[in-house]
Amino acid sequence: MSDINEIYCVDCGKFISTEEKEDICGDIKCIAGSYEDGYYYGKEDVFYCKECAAKRGLE
């Protein structure tokens, strides 16, 4: 069994990716979309789409 997590931009709600975490080994892999389409801001533990990240001066 695995956990599925869909990732959306915290500002505009645009879909970024879907990731799957395997229960046994704990590995996380992207199964839809792409991490390249977003920006992870670790300080707040959120994702932004490229456009919203640029507006915030994060990229």
C-alpha positions as CSV (number, residue, x, y, z in Angstrom):
1,M,0.0,0.0,0.0
2,S,1.2,3.6,-0.7
3,D,0.3,7.1,0.2
4,I,-0.7,9.5,-2.7
5,N,-0.2,13.3,-2.3
6,E,-1.3,15.9,-4.8
7,I,0.7,19.1,-4.8
8,Y,-0.8,22.4,-5.7
9,C,0.4,26.0,-5.7
10,V,-0.4,27.5,-2.3
11,D,-1.2,30.9,-3.9
12,C,-3.2,30.1,-7.1
13,G,-4.1,26.5,-6.7
14,K,-2.4,25.4,-10.0
15,F,-1.6,21.6,-10.1
16,I,2.1,20.9,-9.8
17,S,2.5,17.2,-9.3
18,T,1.3,14.0,-7.7
19,E,3.7,12.0,-5.6
20,E,3.5,8.5,-4.2
21,K,5.2,7.3,-1.0
22,E,5.8,3.6,-0.7
23,D,4.9,2.3,2.8
24,I,7.6,-0.4,3.0
25,C,10.7,1.5,1.9
26,G,9.5,5.1,2.3
27,D,10.7,6.2,-1.1
28,I,8.8,9.1,-2.7
29,K,8.4,9.4,-6.5
30,C,6.6,11.7,-8.8
31,I,3.8,9.9,-10.7
32,A,2.1,12.8,-12.5
33,G,3.1,16.3,-13.3
34,S,6.6,17.4,-12.5
35,Y,8.5,19.0,-9.6
36,E,10.1,21.1,-12.3
37,D,6.7,22.9,-12.7
38,G,6.9,24.3,-9.1
39,Y,9.1,25.8,-6.5
40,Y,9.4,24.2,-3.0
41,Y,9.8,26.8,-0.3
42,G,11.1,24.8,2.6
43,K,11.0,27.6,5.2
44,E,7.2,27.5,5.0
45,D,6.9,23.9,3.7
46,V,4.8,24.9,0.7
47,F,4.9,24.7,-3.0
48,Y,4.4,27.6,-5.5
49,C,3.9,27.4,-9.2
50,K,6.7,29.0,-11.2
51,E,4.7,32.1,-11.9
52,C,3.7,32.7,-8.2
53,A,7.3,32.0,-7.1
54,A,8.5,34.6,-9.5
55,K,6.0,37.2,-8.3
56,R,7.3,36.6,-4.7
57,G,10.9,36.9,-5.9
58,L,11.7,33.3,-4.9
59,E,13.2,32.2,-8.2
